[in-house]
Amino acid sequence: MRYASITDRLAHLGSGRWALHLTARRMQASGEDIIELTIGEPDVKPDKALLDEAARAMYAGRTRYSNGRGEPPVLKALVEKYSKRRLGVTERNFLCFPGTQTALYGVMTGLVEAGDGVLVGDPLYATYEGVIQSTGAHMIPVPLRPEKKFHLQAEDLERAITPEARVLLLNTPHNPTGAVLTAAEIAAIGEVCRRHDLWIVSDEVYEQLIFEGTPFASPFDIPELAERTIAVSSISKSHAAPGFRSGWAAGPEEFCERLLPVSETMLFGVQPFISDMTAMALSQHFDTADVMRGNYRRRATIVEKAFAGSNLVKPMPPEGGMFVLLDVTATGLNGEEFAWELLREEKVAVMPGTSFGDQAAGFLRISLTVPDDVVATAMDRIADLAGRIASTGRDRATTPMA
């Protein structure tokens, strides 16, 4: 039988990136005690008021069809949120989607197609390449250098641009590195995009999880970039509600009008009762993000202290988000090999850096979404394995577990 070419383009860009995580889950299901540090799933619950609002709306009959743009209460809340960042924002600057991932898929579908190129910093979030290739476009990686704290540099972006480039997919705060771009860096990057007539798609889902120092900055907030910037986000991270799948895209009015039929073809609206919950989340202050931010910052410090003085494992301190990268190249193994050995020998599940691009091949990504003592135990096990590998001179490539 024949299949559409998209199935070939995405054949190795789906759950294969999460093979170790899925293996660890199977091991857990069979009774093994696994420390899971793989996915970015908040370890606190959504505020009870939000859950009550979702239930209230559901029982009040808010279970019917919605519309392609979004429910009025959440659109109003989005206008209020983004009007604090830039003047002139109206409801016509938004489209609602079930989560940031769907927003990214819809937005990219509306901007690029076969033959086009999308610039993206490498390391990158694991699903970005699939989102890009689903359209027929190709990814143009821009190296994010450890010596620059993984901050995208305007000059590196300039060098990477090809005649096919149409879009820059930006992510700040960044997954998996935790890098937070400054306003000056954003402005310099935006100037490059302006000169080369590039769209900017800005993934801002970790906006409220910056640890300290650098305030959040976005190209959406710069009037000179307004005509070319689409910001995508959700309540998944900020309000510990990933399972509710509630997100949005904010961009130029013309873009939203052009993309609306695409959105309507995809899903024709998000659930009204979840939209009511989202409106409450956006229009009131909840301390969920404050609690998570404190937890993640403290746990990142635990990771850093665990390897202070180590010549085998080097943590890369994050500036925000819920992850830490560990450089394990000094052990003689790459991130993929080390991660599988770690699961096999120490029962600790982490994400291999190869899931996040070529530039991350020597790293592990550690999720900070488990209690402090569990983080500390996991770091001890990582240190133990690194020491054994170094003492035995082990350099063989390990294979995934069956």
Backbone hydrogen bonds, N-H to C=O, Kabsch-Sander energy under -0.5 kcal/mol:
donor,donor_aa,acceptor,acceptor_aa,energy
7,T,4,A,-1.6
8,D,5,S,-0.8
9,R,5,S,-2.3
10,L,6,I,-1.9
11,A,8,D,-1.0
13,L,10,L,-1.8
17,R,14,G,-1.7
18,W,15,S,-1.8
19,A,16,G,-1.4
22,L,18,W,-2.7
23,T,19,A,-2.3
24,A,20,L,-2.6
25,R,21,H,-2.1
26,R,22,L,-1.9
27,M,23,T,-2.2
28,Q,24,A,-2.4
29,A,25,R,-2.4
30,S,26,R,-1.3
31,G,28,Q,-1.8
32,E,27,M,-2.4
34,I,32,E,-1.0
35,I,347,K,-2.6
36,E,34,I,-0.7
37,L,35,I,-0.7
37,L,349,A,-2.9
41,E,39,I,-1.5
50,L,47,D,-1.1
51,L,47,D,-1.6
52,D,48,K,-2.8
53,E,49,A,-1.9
54,A,50,L,-2.3
55,A,51,L,-2.3
56,R,52,D,-2.9
57,A,53,E,-2.7
58,M,54,A,-2.1
59,Y,55,A,-2.7
60,A,56,R,-1.5
61,G,58,M,-1.5
62,R,57,A,-2.7
63,T,61,G,-1.8
64,R,61,G,-0.5
66,S,268,F,-0.6
75,L,71,E,-2.2
76,K,72,P,-2.4
77,A,73,P,-1.9
78,L,74,V,-2.3
79,V,75,L,-2.3
80,E,76,K,-2.1
81,K,77,A,-2.2
82,Y,78,L,-2.8
83,S,79,V,-2.0
84,K,80,E,-0.7
84,K,81,K,-0.7
85,R,82,Y,-1.1
86,R,82,Y,-1.8
89,V,86,R,-0.6
93,N,90,T,-1.9
94,F,91,E,-1.3
95,L,249,A,-2.0
96,C,69,R,-2.3
97,F,247,G,-2.3
99,G,97,F,-1.9
103,A,99,G,-1.8
104,L,100,T,-3.0
105,Y,101,Q,-2.2
106,G,102,T,-2.8
107,V,103,A,-2.9
108,M,104,L,-2.7
109,T,105,Y,-2.0
110,G,106,G,-1.4
111,L,107,V,-0.6
111,L,108,M,-1.0
112,V,108,M,-2.2
115,G,136,G,-0.9
116,D,113,E,-2.3
117,G,164,E,-2.5
118,V,138,H,-2.4
119,L,167,V,-3.0
120,V,140,I,-2.0
121,G,169,L,-0.7
122,D,142,V,-2.7
124,L,356,F,-2.4
128,Y,125,Y,-1.7
131,V,127,T,-2.3
132,I,128,Y,-2.5
133,Q,129,E,-2.9
134,S,130,G,-2.0
135,T,131,V,-0.5
135,T,132,I,-1.3
136,G,133,Q,-1.1
137,A,132,I,-0.9
138,H,116,D,-2.4
140,I,118,V,-3.2
142,V,120,V,-2.2
144,L,122,D,-2.8
145,R,143,P,-0.6
148,K,145,R,-1.7
149,K,146,P,-2.1
150,F,145,R,-2.5
151,H,148,K,-1.7
157,L,153,Q,-2.3
158,E,154,A,-2.5
159,R,155,E,-2.0
160,A,156,D,-1.4
161,I,157,L,-1.1
161,I,158,E,-0.7
165,A,162,T,-1.7
166,R,117,G,-2.7
167,V,117,G,-1.2
168,L,199,W,-2.6
169,L,119,L,-3.2
169,L,167,V,-0.5
170,L,168,L,-0.8
170,L,201,V,-3.0
172,T,203,D,-1.3
174,H,179,A,-2.4
178,G,174,H,-2.4
186,I,182,T,-2.5
187,A,183,A,-2.3
188,A,184,A,-2.1
189,I,185,E,-2.5
190,G,186,I,-2.9
191,E,187,A,-1.9
192,V,188,A,-1.6
193,C,189,I,-2.1
194,R,190,G,-2.5
195,R,191,E,-2.3
196,H,192,V,-1.8
197,D,194,R,-1.0
198,L,193,C,-2.8
199,W,166,R,-2.6
200,I,228,R,-3.1
201,V,168,L,-2.9
202,S,200,I,-0.6
202,S,230,I,-2.8
203,D,170,L,-3.1
203,D,201,V,-0.7
204,E,202,S,-0.7
204,E,232,V,-2.7
207,E,204,E,-1.8
209,L,206,Y,-2.3
211,F,319,E,-2.2
212,E,319,E,-0.5
214,T,212,E,-1.3
221,D,218,S,-1.2
222,I,219,P,-1.4
225,L,222,I,-2.3
226,A,223,P,-1.3
228,R,225,L,-1.5
229,T,225,L,-0.6
229,T,226,A,-0.7
230,I,200,I,-2.8
231,A,250,A,-2.9
232,V,202,S,-2.6
233,S,248,W,-1.7
235,I,246,S,-1.9
239,H,235,I,-1.5
240,A,237,K,-0.8
241,A,235,I,-1.1
241,A,236,S,-0.9
244,F,241,A,-1.1
245,R,242,P,-1.0
247,G,97,F,-3.6
248,W,233,S,-2.2
249,A,95,L,-2.6
250,A,231,A,-3.1
251,G,93,N,-2.2
256,C,252,P,-2.4
257,E,253,E,-2.3
258,R,254,E,-2.4
259,L,255,F,-2.5
260,L,256,C,-1.5
262,V,259,L,-0.5
263,S,259,L,-2.5
264,E,260,L,-2.8
265,T,261,P,-1.9
266,M,262,V,-2.0
267,L,263,S,-2.5
268,F,263,S,-1.2
273,F,62,R,-1.3
275,S,271,Q,-2.2
276,D,272,P,-2.2
277,M,273,F,-1.4
278,T,274,I,-2.4
279,A,275,S,-2.7
280,M,276,D,-1.9
281,A,277,M,-2.4
282,L,278,T,-2.3
283,S,279,A,-1.6
284,Q,280,M,-1.3
286,F,284,Q,-0.5
291,V,287,D,-2.6
292,M,288,T,-2.5
293,R,289,A,-2.9
294,G,290,D,-2.0
295,N,291,V,-2.4
296,Y,292,M,-3.2
297,R,293,R,-2.3
298,R,294,G,-2.2
299,R,295,N,-2.5
300,A,296,Y,-2.4
301,T,297,R,-1.7
302,I,298,R,-1.7
303,V,299,R,-2.1
304,E,300,A,-2.3
305,K,301,T,-2.6
306,A,302,I,-1.8
307,F,303,V,-1.0
307,F,304,E,-0.7
308,A,305,K,-1.1
310,S,307,F,-2.3
314,K,327,D,-2.3
316,M,325,L,-2.6
319,E,178,G,-2.1
321,G,209,L,-2.4
324,V,366,I,-1.9
325,L,316,M,-0.8
326,L,364,L,-2.4
327,D,314,K,-3.1
328,V,326,L,-0.6
328,V,362,G,-2.5
331,T,328,V,-1.8
332,G,329,T,-1.8
333,L,328,V,-0.6
335,G,361,A,-2.7
336,E,361,A,-0.5
338,F,334,N,-2.7
339,A,335,G,-2.4
340,W,336,E,-1.9
341,E,337,E,-2.1
342,L,338,F,-2.6
343,L,339,A,-2.1
344,R,340,W,-2.5
345,E,341,E,-3.1
346,E,342,L,-1.9
347,K,342,L,-0.6
347,K,343,L,-0.8
348,V,342,L,-1.2
349,A,35,I,-3.2
350,V,348,V,-0.6
351,M,37,L,-0.5
351,M,365,R,-2.0
353,G,363,F,-2.5
355,S,352,P,-1.9
356,F,353,G,-2.5
357,G,354,T,-1.1
360,A,357,G,-1.2
361,A,358,D,-1.6
363,F,360,A,-2.1
364,L,326,L,-2.0
365,R,351,M,-2.9
366,I,324,V,-3.2
366,I,364,L,-0.6
367,S,37,L,-1.6
367,S,365,R,-0.5
368,L,322,M,-2.6
374,V,371,P,-0.5
375,V,371,P,-2.2
376,A,372,D,-2.5
377,T,373,D,-2.2
378,A,374,V,-2.6
379,M,375,V,-2.3
380,D,376,A,-2.0
381,R,377,T,-2.0
382,I,378,A,-2.3
383,A,379,M,-2.6
384,D,380,D,-2.4
385,L,381,R,-2.4
386,A,382,I,-2.6
387,G,383,A,-2.3
388,R,384,D,-2.2
389,I,385,L,-2.7
390,A,386,A,-2.3
391,S,387,G,-2.3
392,T,388,R,-1.9
393,G,389,I,-1.0
394,R,389,I,-1.5
